[in-house]
Amino acid sequence: MWLPDIPRWARTAAALLAPGGFLYLVDGHPFAQILDSATGAVVTDDYFDGAPQVIDWPWTYTGTSSPLTHQRNVQFQHTVGEIVTAIAEAGLRIEFLHEHDFDDFQRFDSLQRQADGSYRLPSGRPRIPMLLSLRASRPGQPGSAPYRQP
């Protein structure tokens, strides 16, 4: 969400991989980014709005306080389709994309910590995607000629 140009990021990641190497991405699901931070239910933003979102927070993105009055945060909403397409267009082969109904931090006030350390919505609530994981590999065998972007 801090990268304005996902195709450029994907091309850079692909160029850094050795033949036969892979990219493994785990990130917050873009759908979860548009939900209300307290309830995790009410849509507050447009899923397809890719314009920069500038937010002044009294804390850092890690949740720690700061001696500064505000932290300026610029985020970009990217859809799952945009991310997957950029990776594929960069020449990587998508092996899987998984969507997960839990998070590794308390994204919403309503999330409850589980015994395994994950956070989930209370039982009885509809499940929503909160994380995604994707693996994509660079064609070729390890040790083969360097990969060249088309």
URNOR-V235759 format. One record per backbone hydrogen bond with DSSP energy under -1.0 kcal/mol. CO is the residue of the C=O (numbers start at 1). NH is the residue of the N-H. E is the energy in kcal/mol with one decimal. If there is no record, write none. Layout:
CO,NH,E / CO,NH,E
This chain:
1,76,-3.0 / 5,9,-2.0 / 6,10,-2.7 / 7,11,-2.4 / 8,12,-2.3 / 9,13,-2.7 / 10,14,-2.6 / 11,15,-2.2 / 12,16,-1.3 / 18,21,-2.9 / 21,138,-2.8 / 23,136,-2.4 / 25,134,-2.4 / 27,132,-2.4 / 31,34,-1.4 / 32,35,-1.2 / 34,44,-3.5 / 34,45,-1.2 / 36,40,-2.3 / 37,109,-1.8 / 38,110,-1.3 / 42,36,-1.7 / 46,49,-1.6 / 53,75,-2.4 / 55,73,-3.0 / 57,71,-3.8 / 60,63,-2.2 / 64,60,-2.2 / 71,57,-2.8 / 73,55,-3.0 / 75,53,-3.0 / 79,83,-2.0 / 80,84,-2.7 / 81,85,-2.5 / 82,86,-2.1 / 83,87,-2.0 / 84,88,-2.4 / 85,89,-3.0 / 86,90,-1.2 / 87,92,-1.7 / 88,91,-1.8 / 93,137,-2.5 / 96,135,-1.9 / 98,133,-2.4 / 100,130,-3.4 / 100,131,-1.6 / 103,119,-2.5 / 105,107,-2.1 / 108,111,-1.7 / 112,120,-2.2 / 114,117,-2.0 / 118,114,-3.2 / 119,103,-2.0 / 120,112,-3.6 / 122,125,-1.8 / 130,29,-2.3 / 131,100,-3.1 / 132,27,-2.1 / 133,98,-3.3 / 134,25,-2.8 / 135,95,-3.1 / 135,96,-1.5 / 136,23,-3.6 / 137,93,-3.1 / 138,20,-1.7 / 141,144,-2.2
